[in-house]
Amino acid sequence: MKQKIAIVGLGYVGLPLACICAKNGYDVAGFDLSNEKVDLVNLGKSPLQDEFIEENIKKYGKGIRASTNPSEVLGNANVIIVCVPTPAIGDKPDLSFVENACKTVAPVVSKETLVIIESTIYPGTVEEVVQPILETGSKLKAGEDFFLGHCPERIDPGNKKFTIDKIPRVLGCLSAKGNRKAKEFYESIIDAEITVLKSVKAAEAVKVVENTFRDVNIAFVNELAKSFEKMGIDLSEVIRGASTKPFGYMPFYPGPGVGGHCIAQDPYYLIARAQKAGFEHEFLKLAREINESMPAFSVELAEELLRKKGVSINGAKIAVLGIAYKPDVDDSRESPAIKIIKLLEEKGAVLRIFDPFIPSKSTVKTLKEAVEDADLVVLATHHSEFVKSLTADFIESKGVGAVLDLRNSLDRQSIAERGVLYKGIGR
Ligand SMILES: NC(=O)c1ccc[n+]([C@@H]2O[C@H](COP(=O)([O-])OP(=O)(O)OC[C@H]3O[C@@H](n4cnc5c(N)ncnc54)[C@H](O)[C@@H]3O)[C@@H](O)[C@H]2O)c1
């Protein structure tokens, strides 16, 4: 008989996972609170604008049954995987989604069930938060009667090379048997190395460390962008030069700040957990502060550019291009663009906002409409369409006054040669 896999939370993480489980012949059940998502999944359609999910749900969606009613889908699952959000409210981790999901799951956990948390969590969550909920609700003992562990999801939505099935995994369960079962399961769906760690806590720490690593390195270059600005050094050139070193250096790039459900939040999980244990992560808090300061710094650059053109920001026509937190995705969670829009609005700018991936938050329908006659174009997200279309010819033909390239992805020289004021970030 086919093994049954139940996935709790059908978002950017749960849906592609459901697809690869179905692709590998498992009987897949999905549970989510959103009627809209569940209905679309049952029609074999993707609720998210994501090429991998769109393609795979079309091919393998028949093998996925979704419901908002846990009793319809969760029963008799051999493996239950929790993929619900783990946001931060300000700098405070919010584990309520994980707690609620575990309360729903607990009654269907039976002997030999493998429960895996894939949501990003801080070290200790499985043993301190998840285990008591599951044991109380199931009246079984984790690590003995059923298996429990963590396998952090490292998916990078929009990444065509490293799709979910090609990213190596690490995992840690409460018991050796749990580790064996979990490794066997992930090896059956993932075509990359599966590394078993010695503890659940180590597996939990891996993900927050990986994302904090990105946050601090981005904060480093963002700070350099501010400092090199004052010294008149082109940071892009410096990064280009440093990147030629074949060891001991890894390029990170400055920008308007960091966004998304992971990098902008996961460091808070680590900071909060360490605080509880009596340690203050001063360095990580500073990195967060620097990255959080970048939207305001971007608006200062916008104001300066407009001043050079003799235009006041109050009443200036500004096109903001991109709302998503990274290129070619429809996810705007924690996006710096949203903070920039708010700050520009507070200063009285007249905004035309356009993101081809997020029409619901755009105020115009086309790129042309957005940039026509704009005093300033702010490139907040380097969607491929923008990078391709925003040529010097196009910008000149639309009568744009100035360009603020917050992703350093346009051709500065040719734009400037047309007499259009150009400013990048750190260059
Ligand atoms: N998005 C990414 O790129 C990414 C990458 C790696 C890890 N993660 C982590 O994976 C987790 C999920 O992130 P996501 O981006 O998929 O979030 P998401 O918001 O896209 O999806 C989560 C889904 O869970 C559902 N949900 C919420 N509470 C629920 C409950 N109690 N029961 C059932 N369903 C519930 C929501 O309706 C939603 O559809 C987070 O911990 C995140 O940090 C995300």
The ligand as an SDF file (V2000), in Angstrom:
LIG
                    3D

 44 48  0  0  0  0  0  0  0  0999 V2000
    9.1300   31.1680    1.6770 N   0  0  0  0  0  0  0  0  0  0  0  0
   10.3580   30.7240    1.6900 C   0  0  0  0  0  0  0  0  0  0  0  0
   11.1710   31.0560    0.8230 O   0  0  0  0  0  0  0  0  0  0  0  0
   10.8500   29.8050    2.7940 C   0  0  0  0  0  0  0  0  0  0  0  0
   12.0520   29.1190    2.6100 C   0  0  0  0  0  0  0  0  0  0  0  0
   12.5030   28.2570    3.5900 C   0  0  0  0  0  0  0  0  0  0  0  0
   11.7660   28.1180    4.7620 C   0  0  0  0  0  0  0  0  0  0  0  0
   10.6130   28.8200    4.9350 N   0  0  0  0  0  0  0  0  0  0  0  0
    9.8880   28.6050    6.1900 C   0  0  0  0  0  0  0  0  0  0  0  0
    8.8130   27.7110    5.9370 O   0  0  0  0  0  0  0  0  0  0  0  0
    7.6670   28.0790    6.7180 C   0  0  0  0  0  0  0  0  0  0  0  0
    6.4740   28.3250    5.8130 C   0  0  0  0  0  0  0  0  0  0  0  0
    6.7530   29.4370    4.9920 O   0  0  0  0  0  0  0  0  0  0  0  0
    5.9370   29.7390    3.6560 P   0  0  0  0  0  0  0  0  0  0  0  0
    6.6990   30.7760    2.9360 O   0  0  0  0  0  0  0  0  0  0  0  0
    5.5920   28.4680    2.9760 O   0  0  0  0  0  0  0  0  0  0  0  0
    4.6190   30.3730    4.2780 O   0  0  0  0  0  0  0  0  0  0  0  0
    3.2290   30.6080    3.5020 P   0  0  0  0  0  0  0  0  0  0  0  0
    2.5430   31.6970    4.2240 O   0  0  0  0  0  0  0  0  0  0  0  0
    3.4740   30.7260    2.0370 O   0  0  0  0  0  0  0  0  0  0  0  0
    2.4530   29.2350    3.7230 O   0  0  0  0  0  0  0  0  0  0  0  0
    2.0240   28.8080    4.9610 C   0  0  0  0  0  0  0  0  0  0  0  0
    0.6290   28.2080    4.8210 C   0  0  0  0  0  0  0  0  0  0  0  0
    0.2460   27.6920    6.1000 O   0  0  0  0  0  0  0  0  0  0  0  0
   -1.1500   27.9100    6.2560 C   0  0  0  0  0  0  0  0  0  0  0  0
   -1.4590   27.8230    7.6840 N   0  0  0  0  0  0  0  0  0  0  0  0
   -1.2780   28.7440    8.6570 C   0  0  0  0  0  0  0  0  0  0  0  0
   -1.6490   28.2270    9.8510 N   0  0  0  0  0  0  0  0  0  0  0  0
   -2.0510   26.9720    9.6210 C   0  0  0  0  0  0  0  0  0  0  0  0
   -2.5500   25.9420   10.4480 C   0  0  0  0  0  0  0  0  0  0  0  0
   -2.6680   26.1120   11.7640 N   0  0  0  0  0  0  0  0  0  0  0  0
   -2.9150   24.7840    9.8770 N   0  0  0  0  0  0  0  0  0  0  0  0
   -2.7930   24.6030    8.5360 C   0  0  0  0  0  0  0  0  0  0  0  0
   -2.3130   25.5400    7.7040 N   0  0  0  0  0  0  0  0  0  0  0  0
   -1.9540   26.7030    8.2440 C   0  0  0  0  0  0  0  0  0  0  0  0
   -1.3880   29.2530    5.6300 C   0  0  0  0  0  0  0  0  0  0  0  0
   -2.7480   29.4040    5.2570 O   0  0  0  0  0  0  0  0  0  0  0  0
   -0.4480   29.1950    4.4180 C   0  0  0  0  0  0  0  0  0  0  0  0
   -1.0980   28.7140    3.2620 O   0  0  0  0  0  0  0  0  0  0  0  0
    8.0970   29.2700    7.5510 C   0  0  0  0  0  0  0  0  0  0  0  0
    8.5770   28.8270    8.7860 O   0  0  0  0  0  0  0  0  0  0  0  0
    9.2450   29.8540    6.7430 C   0  0  0  0  0  0  0  0  0  0  0  0
   10.1500   30.5770    7.5570 O   0  0  0  0  0  0  0  0  0  0  0  0
   10.1130   29.6310    3.9670 C   0  0  0  0  0  0  0  0  0  0  0  0
  1  2  1  0
  2  3  2  0
  2  4  1  0
  4  5  1  0
  4 44  2  0
  5  6  2  0
  6  7  1  0
  7  8  2  0
  8  9  1  0
  8 44  1  0
  9 10  1  0
  9 42  1  0
 10 11  1  0
 11 12  1  0
 11 40  1  0
 12 13  1  0
 13 14  1  0
 14 15  2  0
 14 16  1  0
 14 17  1  0
 17 18  1  0
 18 19  2  0
 18 20  1  0
 18 21  1  0
 21 22  1  0
 22 23  1  0
 23 24  1  0
 23 38  1  0
 24 25  1  0
 25 26  1  0
 25 36  1  0
 26 27  1  0
 26 35  1  0
 27 28  2  0
 28 29  1  0
 29 30  1  0
 29 35  2  0
 30 31  1  0
 30 32  2  0
 32 33  1  0
 33 34  2  0
 34 35  1  0
 36 37  1  0
 36 38  1  0
 38 39  1  0
 40 41  1  0
 40 42  1  0
 42 43  1  0
M  CHG  2   8   1  16  -1
M  END
$$$$
